[in-house]
Amino acid sequence: MKNTLLKGLATVVIVIFALTACNSNRKKQITGTWQVVDAKFESKTHIDPELLSYSVTEMKTWKYTFNADSTMNVKQTDRDIPNRWKLNKKGDTITIGFGTGFFDVPSKIEKLTDQELVMKTTLGADTARVTQILYLKKETK
């Protein structure tokens, strides 16, 4: 009985450690500067092709810098936007915002490697719902 209890406890500790280590590893992978290399938009309603083309071209100039202390910056063509970021417990969703809830934007991490990050963000409701998919490449020093 004592042996079974110890094995069960050890298993729980190992599982918690593995989950924490995976999330920590994903945070390390995300930390750094990422260049937007492509953007796609999906919507049930029509998106003007000119506006779509302009948006994609503009976004390709953006750089996301994720710092280890959970601060970040989005460098756009004409401005820098400071912010904060965090991963959910599973490490499959990144939320960008100040933690107030209203302006926090969760994005599903579709792909994450040491050099590639794909984030999928859905905003709006019903017919106004638009999904943005950002393809980012990590800058090397």
NUFI-205171 format. One line per 3 residues: number of its first residue (from 1); for each residue x negated, y, z negated of N, C-alpha, C. Coordinates in steps of 0.1 Angstrom, whole numbers, plus 2048, in hexadecimal, padded with zeros to 3 digits. Atoms other than C-alpha are relative to their C-alpha. Example, Ala and Ser with C-alpha at 12.3 -4.5 7.8 and 13.67 -1.06 7.14 Angstrom:
1> 7F7/7F4/800/785/7D3/7B2/7F7/80C/800 ~ 809/7F5/800/777/7F5/7B9/808/80B/7F8
***
This chain:
1> 7F8/7F4/800/800/800/800/7F7/80D/800 ~ 809/7F5/801/7E4/818/7F6/7F8/802/80D ~ 807/800/7F3/7D1/80F/816/808/806/80B
4> 7F7/7FB/7F6/7EF/816/82C/803/80E/7FE ~ 7FE/7F2/803/7F5/837/81B/7F4/808/804 ~ 80C/7F8/7FC/7D1/842/820/7FF/800/80F
7> 801/800/7F1/7D2/837/845/80A/80A/806 ~ 7F6/7F7/7FB/7F2/84A/84A/7FC/80F/7FE ~ 804/7F3/802/7E4/869/83A/7F4/804/809
10> 80B/7FE/7F7/7C4/866/84E/805/803/80E ~ 7FA/7FE/7F3/7D9/864/86E/805/80E/801 ~ 7FA/7F3/800/7EC/883/865/7F5/80B/801
13> 80B/7F7/800/7CC/896/85E/7F9/801/80E ~ 806/800/7F3/7BD/88B/87F/808/806/80B ~ 7F6/7FA/7F6/7DC/895/893/800/80F/7FE
16> 801/7F2/802/7DC/8B7/883/7F3/806/805 ~ 80D/7FB/7FC/7B7/8BC/889/800/800/810 ~ 800/801/7F1/7BB/8B1/8AE/809/80B/806
19> 7F8/7F5/7FA/7D8/8C9/8B4/7FA/80E/7FD ~ 806/7F3/803/7C6/8E6/8A3/7F4/802/809 ~ 80C/7FF/7F7/7A6/8DE/8B7/804/803/80E
22> 7FB/7FE/7F2/7B9/8DD/8D8/804/80F/801 ~ 7FC/7F2/7FF/7C9/8FF/8D1/7F4/809/7FF ~ 80C/7F8/801/7A8/90D/8C6/7F7/800/80D
25> 807/801/7F3/797/900/8E6/807/808/80B ~ 7F9/7F8/7F6/7B2/910/8FB/7FE/80F/7FE ~ 803/7F2/803/7AD/931/8E9/7F2/804/805
28> 80D/7FD/7FB/788/92F/8F1/7FF/800/80F ~ 7FF/800/7F2/790/927/915/806/80D/806 ~ 7FA/7F4/7FC/7A6/945/918/7F8/80D/7FD
31> 808/7F5/803/78E/95D/907/7F7/804/80B ~ 809/7FB/7F5/77C/972/921/808/809/809 ~ 7FA/7F7/7F6/784/988/93F/804/7F8/80C
34> 7FA/807/7F5/79B/97B/95B/805/80A/80A ~ 7FB/7F8/7F5/7A1/98A/97D/80C/7F9/806 ~ 7F4/805/7F9/7C3/986/98D/7FC/7FE/80F
37> 803/803/7F3/7BD/975/9AE/80C/7FE/809 ~ 7F3/801/7F8/7E1/970/9B9/80C/801/7F6 ~ 7F4/7FF/808/804/976/9AD/80C/7FC/809
40> 7F4/804/7F8/825/967/9B8/80C/803/7F7 ~ 7F3/7FD/807/849/970/9AF/80B/7F8/805 ~ 7F4/808/7FC/868/95B/9AF/80C/807/7FA
43> 7F4/7FA/804/88B/968/9AD/80C/7FA/807 ~ 7F4/805/7F9/8AF/95D/9B4/805/80B/80A ~ 7FC/7F5/7F8/8B4/980/9C3/7F5/804/809
46> 809/7FC/7F6/8A3/98F/9E1/7F6/80A/7FA ~ 80A/7F6/804/882/9A1/9DA/7FB/806/80D ~ 805/7F9/7F4/878/9BB/9F3/7F2/7FC/804
49> 80D/805/7FC/85A/9AD/A07/7F5/80B/7FE ~ 80A/7F6/801/848/9CF/A07/7FC/802/7F1 ~ 802/7FE/80E/84C/9D3/9E1/7F8/7F4/7FB
52> 807/80C/803/841/9AF/9DD/7F1/800/804 ~ 80D/7FF/7FB/822/9B4/9F2/7F8/80A/7F8 ~ 807/7F5/808/819/9D5/9E0/7FD/7FB/7F2
55> 802/805/80E/81D/9C4/9BE/7F5/7F6/7FF ~ 80B/80B/800/807/9A6/9C7/7F2/807/802 ~ 80D/7F9/7FD/7EC/9BD/9D6/7FB/808/7F3
58> 803/7F8/80C/7ED/9D4/9B7/7FB/7F7/7F5 ~ 803/809/80C/7EC/9B7/99E/7F2/7F9/802 ~ 80D/806/7FE/7CD/9A8/9AF/7F4/809/7FC
61> 80B/7F7/806/7B9/9C6/9A1/800/7FF/7F1 ~ 7FF/800/80F/7C3/9BE/97D/7F6/7F6/7FA ~ 808/808/807/7AC/9AF/964/806/7FE/7F2
64> 7FC/803/80E/7B7/99E/943/7F4/7FC/7F8 ~ 80B/804/809/79E/99D/927/806/7FC/7F3 ~ 7FA/806/80C/7A8/986/90B/7F4/7FF/7F6
67> 80B/800/80A/792/98B/8EB/803/7F5/7F6 ~ 7FE/80B/80A/78D/970/8D0/808/805/7F4 ~ 7F8/7FB/80C/79D/987/8B6/80E/802/803
70> 7F2/7FF/7FC/7BE/985/8C9/804/80E/805 ~ 7FD/7F4/7F9/7BB/9A8/8D7/7FD/7FE/80F ~ 802/802/7F1/7BB/9AD/8FD/801/80E/807
73> 7FF/7F4/7F7/7BA/9C7/919/804/7FB/80E ~ 7FD/803/7F2/7CA/9C7/93B/7FB/80D/807 ~ 805/7F5/7F9/7B6/9DD/952/807/800/80E
76> 7F9/7FF/7F4/7CC/9E9/96E/7F8/80B/809 ~ 807/7F6/7F8/7C1/A00/98B/7FE/80D/7FA ~ 801/7F3/805/7C8/A20/979/801/801/7F1
79> 800/7FF/80F/7C9/A17/954/7FD/7F3/7F9 ~ 803/80C/809/7C0/9FF/938/80C/7FF/7F6 ~ 7F5/802/809/7DC/9F0/923/7FB/7F6/7F5
82> 804/809/80B/7D1/9E3/901/80C/7F8/7FB ~ 7F5/808/805/7E6/9C7/8F2/7FB/7F5/7F6 ~ 804/80C/808/7E5/9A7/8DD/806/7F4/807
85> 7FC/80C/7FB/7E9/983/8E6/7FF/7F5/7F6 ~ 801/80C/809/7EF/961/8D5/806/7F4/808 ~ 7FB/80D/7FB/7F5/93D/8DE/80A/7FA/7F7
88> 7F7/808/809/812/928/8D1/7F8/7F4/7FB ~ 807/80C/807/80A/909/8BC/7FB/7F6/80A ~ 803/80B/7F6/80A/8F2/8DB/7F4/805/809
91> 80A/7FA/7F8/7F2/90A/8ED/805/800/80F ~ 7FC/800/7F2/808/909/90C/808/80D/804 ~ 7FA/7F4/7FD/817/92C/909/7F8/80B/7FA
94> 807/7F5/805/805/94D/905/80A/80C/7FF ~ 7F7/7F5/802/818/96B/8F7/7F8/80D/800 ~ 807/7F3/7FF/80C/98E/900/809/80A/7FA
97> 7F7/7F6/806/819/9AA/8EA/7FA/804/7F3 ~ 805/7FB/80D/815/9BB/8C9/806/7F8/7F4 ~ 7FB/808/80A/828/9A0/8B5/80D/806/7FA
100> 7F4/7FA/805/847/9B6/8B1/80D/7F8/805 ~ 7F5/807/7FB/85D/99E/8C5/806/806/80D ~ 7F9/7FA/7F5/86D/9B7/8DC/7F7/801/80C
103> 809/7FE/7F5/84F/9BE/8F2/7F7/7F4/802 ~ 808/80C/7FF/83F/99B/8EE/805/7F8/80C ~ 7FC/807/7F4/83E/989/90F/7F9/7F2/800
106> 806/80D/7FF/839/963/90F/7FE/7FC/80E ~ 803/805/7F3/828/953/92D/7FC/7F1/7FE ~ 803/80F/800/827/92D/933/7F2/7FF/807
109> 80D/803/7FA/803/922/93A/802/7F4/809 ~ 7FE/80B/7F6/807/90D/95A/7F3/7F9/802 ~ 80D/807/7FE/7E2/906/95D/7F5/808/7F8
112> 80B/7F9/807/7C3/90E/948/7F3/7F7/801 ~ 80D/806/800/79F/904/94F/7F6/80B/7FC ~ 80A/7F6/804/77F/916/947/7FF/80B/80A
115> 801/7F6/7F5/782/929/968/80D/805/806 ~ 7F3/7FD/7FA/7A7/92A/970/80B/800/7F6 ~ 7F5/7FF/809/7C6/936/95E/80C/804/809
118> 7F4/7FD/7F9/7E9/935/96C/80B/802/7F6 ~ 7F6/7FC/80A/804/947/958/80E/803/807 ~ 7F2/7FE/7FA/82A/946/960/809/807/7F6
121> 7F8/7F7/809/840/961/951/80D/802/807 ~ 7F3/7FE/7FB/865/963/955/806/80C/7F8 ~ 7FA/7F4/806/876/985/94E/80E/802/805
124> 7F2/7FD/7FC/89A/990/950/809/7F5/7FD ~ 7F6/809/803/8BA/97E/94E/809/7FE/80C ~ 7F7/803/7F5/8D2/96D/966/7FB/803/80E
127> 803/7FD/7F2/8D1/97B/989/7F4/80A/801 ~ 80B/7F7/800/8B6/995/97F/7F3/7F9/7FC ~ 80C/808/805/89E/979/974/7F5/800/80B
130> 80B/800/7F7/87C/97C/984/7F5/7F8/7F9 ~ 80C/808/806/85F/963/97E/7F4/805/807 ~ 80D/7FC/7FB/83C/96F/983/7F6/7F6/7FD
133> 80B/80A/802/81F/957/987/7F3/807/804 ~ 80D/7FA/7FE/7FC/965/983/7F6/7F5/800 ~ 80B/809/7FE/7DE/953/98F/7F3/808/7FD
136> 80C/7F8/805/7BE/95E/97D/7F4/7F7/801 ~ 80C/807/7FF/79A/955/981/7F7/807/7F6 ~ 809/7FA/80B/781/95A/964/7F3/806/806
139> 80C/7FA/7FB/765/972/96A/7F4/7FA/7F9 ~ 80C/805/806/742/965/964/7F7/80B/7FD ~ 80A/7F5/804/727/97A/953/7F4/7FF/809
***
